Amino acid sequence: MKTATKYGNNVFLFSIFLIEPITSIWYPDATFRIPYLYCLCGLLLIAFHLLHWQTKIYFSWIDILIFIPLVSNGNDIFKYHMEGQIGTFLIFYLLSKTATTENRIANLLTISGCFQVFLMLAQFFDCLPSNYSIFPITGSFKNPGPLGGYLAISLIASIANYTHMKKGWRELSVLILLAGIIYSDSRATWIATIFALSYMGMQYWKIHPAKQWSIALLLLLLTGIFSLTLYKTQSAKGRIEIWKVCCTMIGEHPLTGFGFGGFQREYMNYQTHYIQQSPSSDNHRLLNNNRYAFNEFLHITVEQGIIGLFSFLSILILLYIKYTKQHSVLFPCLITYILFSCFSYPNDIFLLFLFFALLLGKLSADTFLVIQIEKYPFTIIVFTIIISLTGIIGNKWVNRELIEKSFSRFFYRDDYKSLSYIQHRYSSIQYSSSFIFRYARVLFLKKEYQSAIPIIKQAIGLYPTTDKYCDLATCYLETGKYKEAENAFSDAIAMLPHHIIPRYQLYLLYKKTGEKDKADHIANSIIRIKPKNDNEHIREIKNQLFKEAF
């Protein structure tokens, strides 16, 4: 039975790295089910583990550093419907401790990375659609950036596990993954890969840790100069602007931060204030609607404060102390993840987040023991918690399932009974950003303007953007509330002054209300603006206004 439990554990851990990509591409409407499904299956596996555990149960410093912040933020996790993602992360972390060897996990990472390259090829030859219209090739992700990070971890796993792989397959896998990384065109991916390969080289030649840090700082300096002066310079400067706003946010709540999901809810408000402080700066054109810090250390500090950052750094330091003294196949993969997270947002990508849980759990197994607890008193407590969590998560899944089905019927069939059901159950879903954003947009597109107004306001509270303010303004306009429409358009303009569309919509409002002076003022401002992203629609607007003005 114990062997069967361990086998089930390995199948569970490995399966998601194939199931989640398939679901993302072929069944995107079903992706909300994946975290709930894995939470319930994982809780069942943990229960079986406890039943057949014959020894004392141990806790480590790393376990404590991970669990305390999550427990202390439990209210936010459930309020903002993050229990599925966070629960799956914890389950992966716990189960990976008793999973198979590091070499087999490295094989899993290699295979899953090659599977992503296969998806890339299918998208390249138009056999599969991209997951995002702007980018032709994304794998199962929404953006080539996270795809590149995923492939980088897979490549490092393949190289670190090179001697344990079959001849022929190991060379082929490295070439496949390397080609995918190059095609992803992700600067963060290349930097992370170079740093991880450098670390592996220094470990192989047994370079002293002090010299390793010196080499790492030199590489960081060189890659920073490269990014700012030679490659994607505008993107790099834009990241620096984002980091400045993040520092302002940290200054507001330095110790405890804004709580889970606080970055998405608050960042754009602080960016707006940052732009208003120096409205003439050209660097503001580099900014856009954004919910990512592009640096997980800053993201953690914004949401969890210095206390949360200290916990995270402590985990990394403990692992570094251990693995500078012993060989590990997976530790270079963790380094890749950490370096990638310095310039991207892997913790917001479900599949990469689970990569992190898998690596962290396996690397922290049997290390830094601080507490041991007798099995049976602890088992009773844990079983009570498992039963309670199963009930809570199961109930949330059923509720979400019913709401999503009603939403689909309303969207595809104009079933207004289903809309009434959603409105009746709205309080149970109002803080789920993934649902509210879609719900607000569908109400707007179906011209249910009066019903859309409070939902769009709620969506703005969860993640304010210029698009949402423009939708809100249009709803006010269509319901005859011109002053409110003007205010909403003005909020959109204040958020991103270099965006032309909100200004043009305000111009049309002034034309409709007969306010010629205000319309002319807005038209002149649009003509003077040099947009960040020029396109045919923007050129048509500017040409139209230029002809009307002269």
Secondary structure, 3 states (H helix, E strand, C coil): CHHHHHHHHHHHHHHHHHHHHHHHHHCHHHCCHHHHHHHHHHHHHHHHHHHCCCCCEEEEHHHHHHHHHHHHCHHHHHHCCCHHHHHHHHHHHHHHCCCCCHHHHHHHHHHHHHHHHHHHHHHHCCCCCCCECCECCCCCCCCHHHHHHHHHHHHHHHHHCHHHCCCCHHHHHHHHHHHHHHHHCCHHHHHHHHHHHHHHHHHHCCCCHHHHHHHHHHHHHHHHHHHHHCCCHHHHHHHHHHHHHHHHHHHHCCCCCCCCCHHHHHHHHHHHHHHHHCCCCHHHHHCCCCCCCCCHHHHHHHHHHHHHHHHHHHHHHHHHHHHCCCCCCCHHHHHHHHHHHCCCCHHHCHHHHHHHHHHHHHHCCCCCEEEEECHHHHHHHHHHHHHHHHHHHHHHHHHHHHHHHHHHHHHHHCCHHHHHHHHHCHHHCCCCHHHHHHHHHHHHHCCCHHHHHHHHHHHHHHCCCHHHHHHHHHHHHHCCCHHHHHHHHHHHHHHCCCCHHHHHHHHHHHHHHCCHHHHHHHHHHHHHCCCCCCCHHHHHHHHHHHHHHC
